[in-house]
């Protein structure tokens, strides 16, 4: 956990991770080394993009253990991103 927080404190690591998450639309899953962040090799990352008017504004996600309950986390992340997009569209 300490390594993970240290990775988030390093600006270059955080920018690299965020750039990777924003590019594709929809739900993305990175397990272990797939995130390309060495400190996250013991973790998984489930993310989804959100936005307004067809543009991606950001991404939200869950970081957890590699053996997380994917069947529960994936729909939750997807639903939350879609809900956030709907709220942005109506404001």
Contact map, one row per residue, 1 for C-alpha under 8 A:
1111100000000000000000000000000000000000000000000000000000000000000000000000000000000000000
1111110000000000000000000000000000000000000000000000000000000000000000000000000000000000000
1111111000000000000000000000000000000010000000000000000000000000000000000000000000000000000
1111111100000000000000000000000000000011000000000000000000000000000000000000000000000000000
1111111110000000000000000000000000000000000000000000000000000000000000000000000000000000000
0111111111000000000000000000000000000000000000000000000000000000000000000000000000000000000
0011111111001100000000000000000000001010000000000000000000000000000000000000000000000000000
0001111111101100000000000000000000000000000000000000000000000000000000000000000000000000000
0000111111100100000000000000000000000000000000000000000000000000000000000000000000000000000
0000011111111100000000000000000000000000000000000000000000000000000000000000000000000000000
0000000111111110000000000000000000000000000000000000000000000000000000000000000000000000000
0000000001111111000000000000000000000000000000000000000000000000000000000000000000000000000
0000001101111111100000000000000000001000000000000000000000000000000000000000000000000000000
0000001111111111110000000000000000000000000000000000000000000000000000000000000000000000000
0000000000111111111000000000000000000000000000000000000000000000000000000000000000000000000
0000000000011111111100000000000000000000000000000000000000000000000000000000000000000000000
0000000000001111111110000000000000111000000000000000000000000000000000000000000000000000000
0000000000000111111111000000000000000000000000000000000000000000000000000000000000000000000
0000000000000011111111100000000000000000000000000000000000000000000000000000000000000000000
0000000000000001111111110000000000000000000000000000000000000000000000000000000000000000000
0000000000000000111111110001000000000000000000111000000000100000000000000000000000000000000
0000000000000000011111111000000000000000000000001000000101100000000000000000000000000000000
0000000000000000001111111000000000000000000000000000000000000000000000000000000000000000000
0000000000000000000111111101000000000000000000001000000000000000000000000000000000000000000
0000000000000000000001111110000000000000000000011000000100000000000000000000000000000000000
0000000000000000000000011111000000000000000000011000000000000000000000000000010000000000000
0000000000000000000000001111100000000000000001111000000000000000000000000100110000000000000
0000000000000000000010010111110000000000000011110000000000000000000000000000000000000000000
0000000000000000000000000011111000000000000111100000000000000000000000000000000000000000000
0000000000000000000000000001111111100000000111000000000000000000000000000000000000000000000
0000000000000000000000000000111111100000101110000000000000000000010000000000000000000000000
0000000000000000000000000000011111100001111100000000000000000000010000000000000000000000000
0000000000000000000000000000011111111101110000000000000000000000000000000000000000000000000
0000000000000000000000000000011111111000100000000000000000000000000000000000000000000000000
0000000000000000100000000000011111111001100110000000000000000000000000000000000000000000000
0000000000000000100000000000000011111101000000000000000000000000000000000000000000000000000
0000001000001000100000000000000011111111100000000000000000000000000000000000000000000000000
0000000000000000000000000000000010011111100000000000000000000000000000000000000000000000000
0011001000000000000000000000000000001111110000000000000000000000000000000000000000000000000
0001000000000000000000000000000110111111111100000000000000000000000000000000000000000000000
0000000000000000000000000000001111101111111100000000000000000000000000000000000000000000000
0000000000000000000000000000000110000011111100000000000000000000110000000000000000000000000
0000000000000000000000000000001100000001111110000000000000000011110000000000000000000000000
0000000000000000000000000000111100100001111111000000000000000011111100000000000000000000000
0000000000000000000000000001111000100000001111100000000000001111000000000000000000000000000
0000000000000000000000000011110000000000000111110000000000001110000000001100100000000000000
0000000000000000000010000011100000000000000011111000000000111100000000000000110000000000000
0000000000000000000010001111000000000000000001111100000000111000000000000000110010000000000
0000000000000000000011011110000000000000000000111110000111110000000000000000000010000000000
0000000000000000000000000000000000000000000000011111000111110000000000000000000011011000000
0000000000000000000000000000000000000000000000001111111111000000000000000000000000011001000
0000000000000000000000000000000000000000000000000111111110000000000000000000000000001101100
0000000000000000000000000000000000000000000000000011111000000000000000000000000000000000100
0000000000000000000000000000000000000000000000000011111100000000000000000000000000000000000
0000000000000000000000000000000000000000000000000011111110000000000000000000000000000000000
0000000000000000000001001000000000000000000000001111011111000000000000000000000000000000000
0000000000000000000000000000000000000000000000001111001111100000000000000000000000000000000
0000000000000000000001000000000000000000000000001110000111110000000000000000000000000000000
0000000000000000000011000000000000000000000000111100000011111000000000000000000010000000000
0000000000000000000000000000000000000000000000111100000001111100000000000000100010000000000
0000000000000000000000000000000000000000000011110000000000111110000000000000100000000000000
0000000000000000000000000000000000000000000011100000000000011111000000001000100000000000000
0000000000000000000000000000000000000000001111000000000000001111100000000000000000000000000
0000000000000000000000000000000000000000001110000000000000000111110100000000000000000000000
0000000000000000000000000000000000000000011100000000000000000011111100000000000000000000000
0000000000000000000000000000001100000000011100000000000000000001111100000000000000000000000
0000000000000000000000000000000000000000000100000000000000000000111110000000000000000000000
0000000000000000000000000000000000000000000100000000000000000001111111001000000000000000000
0000000000000000000000000000000000000000000000000000000000000000001111111000000000000000000
0000000000000000000000000000000000000000000000000000000000000000000111111100000000000000000
0000000000000000000000000000000000000000000000000000000000000000000011111110000000000000000
0000000000000000000000000000000000000000000000000000000000000000000011111111000000000000000
0000000000000000000000000000000000000000000001000000000000000100000111111111100000000000000
0000000000000000000000000010000000000000000001000000000000000000000001111111110000000000000
0000000000000000000000000000000000000000000000000000000000000000000000111111111000000000000
0000000000000000000000000000000000000000000000000000000000000000000000011111111100000000000
0000000000000000000000000010000000000000000001110000000000011100000000001111111110000000000
0000000000000000000000000110000000000000000000110000000000000000000000000111111111000000000
0000000000000000000000000000000000000000000000000000000000000000000000000011111111100000000
0000000000000000000000000000000000000000000000000000000000000000000000000001111111110000000
0000000000000000000000000000000000000000000000011100000000110000000000000000111111111000000
0000000000000000000000000000000000000000000000000100000000000000000000000000011111111100000
0000000000000000000000000000000000000000000000000000000000000000000000000000001111111110000
0000000000000000000000000000000000000000000000000110000000000000000000000000000111111111000
0000000000000000000000000000000000000000000000000111000000000000000000000000000011111111100
0000000000000000000000000000000000000000000000000001000000000000000000000000000001111111110
0000000000000000000000000000000000000000000000000000000000000000000000000000000000111111111
0000000000000000000000000000000000000000000000000011000000000000000000000000000000011111111
0000000000000000000000000000000000000000000000000001100000000000000000000000000000001111111
0000000000000000000000000000000000000000000000000000000000000000000000000000000000000111111
0000000000000000000000000000000000000000000000000000000000000000000000000000000000000011111
